[in-house]
Amino acid sequence: MSAPKAVGAERALLGGLLMDPVQVSEVAAILKPADFYVASHGHVFAWLTEQARTNSHTDIISLSDYMVGSDNIERMGGIAYATGLPEHCPSTSNLSHYAQRDSP
């Protein structure tokens, strides 16, 4: 990825992955957590990819539980912010297409 970054696009991509976690592996083949401009977005993406790798349940409740249980609330942007990410995604179709752009 190259600068400048699109913070709104990052939010939309992560929100879409929270709504449709089946696409995480496909997006993870394109992006890595370090590719995200906003550090908290990279941490959320790292959690999503770990959930996909271990075939674990992925939704905003499990994300919230992880954040509280692992003391990662601040690092991941706060519970309200992270669990509100799906509100920024108009559609989950073609999330890998968004990941291939200059910014997610």
C-alpha positions in Angstrom: 0.0 0.0 0.0 1.2 3.5 -0.6 0.3 6.9 1.0 -2.0 8.6 1.3 -4.2 6.3 3.2 -8.0 6.3 3.3 -9.1 6.0 6.9 -12.8 5.7 5.9 -11.9 2.8 3.5 -10.1 1.0 6.3 -13.1 1.3 8.5 -15.4 0.1 5.8 -13.1 -2.9 5.0 -12.9 -4.0 8.7 -16.6 -3.5 9.2 -17.3 -5.7 6.2 -15.0 -8.4 7.4 -16.7 -8.3 10.8 -20.0 -8.8 9.0 -18.7 -11.4 6.6 -15.7 -13.1 8.2 -15.5 -15.7 5.4 -13.7 -13.1 3.3 -10.9 -12.6 5.9 -8.6 -15.2 4.4 -8.9 -13.7 0.9 -8.2 -10.2 2.2 -5.3 -11.5 4.3 -3.7 -12.8 1.2 -3.5 -9.2 0.0 -3.0 -7.1 3.2 -1.1 -7.5 6.4 -1.8 -5.7 9.7 1.1 -3.4 9.1 -0.5 -2.2 5.9 -3.1 -0.2 7.8 -2.5 3.5 8.3 -4.5 3.6 11.6 -2.7 1.4 14.1 -5.9 0.3 15.8 -7.2 -0.9 12.4 -4.1 -3.1 12.1 -4.7 -4.6 15.5 -8.4 -5.3 14.6 -7.2 -6.9 11.3 -4.6 -9.0 13.2 -7.4 -10.3 15.5 -9.6 -11.0 12.4 -6.8 -13.0 10.7 -6.1 -15.0 13.9 -9.8 -15.8 14.2 -9.8 -17.0 10.6 -6.6 -19.0 11.0 -8.0 -20.9 14.1 -11.6 -21.2 12.6 -12.9 -19.3 15.6 -16.2 -17.4 15.9 -16.0 -13.8 14.6 -18.4 -11.0 15.3 -18.7 -7.8 17.3 -19.5 -9.7 20.5 -16.5 -12.0 20.2 -14.3 -8.9 19.3 -15.6 -7.0 22.4 -15.0 -10.1 24.6 -11.5 -10.4 23.3 -10.7 -6.7 23.8 -11.9 -6.8 27.5 -10.3 -10.2 28.2 -7.0 -9.3 26.8 -6.8 -5.7 27.9 -6.5 -4.5 24.3 -9.3 -2.0 24.5 -7.2 1.1 23.9 -4.9 -0.5 21.4 -7.9 -1.5 19.2 -9.5 1.9 19.3 -12.0 1.4 22.1 -15.0 -1.0 22.3 -17.5 1.4 20.9 -15.3 2.3 17.9 -14.3 -1.3 17.1 -17.7 -2.7 17.4 -19.2 0.2 15.4 -17.0 -0.6 12.4 -19.8 -2.5 10.5 -21.8 0.7 10.4 -19.2 2.1 8.0 -19.6 -0.7 5.4 -22.4 -0.3 2.8 -21.8 -3.8 1.3 -19.7 -6.9 2.0 -19.5 -7.8 -1.6 -16.0 -7.6 -3.2 -14.1 -6.8 0.0 -11.0 -8.2 -1.6 -11.4 -5.6 -4.3 -11.2 -2.8 -1.7 -8.1 -4.4 -0.2 -6.3 -4.3 -3.6 -6.7 -0.5 -3.9 -3.9 1.8 -2.8 -5.5 1.8 0.7 -8.1 -0.6 2.2 
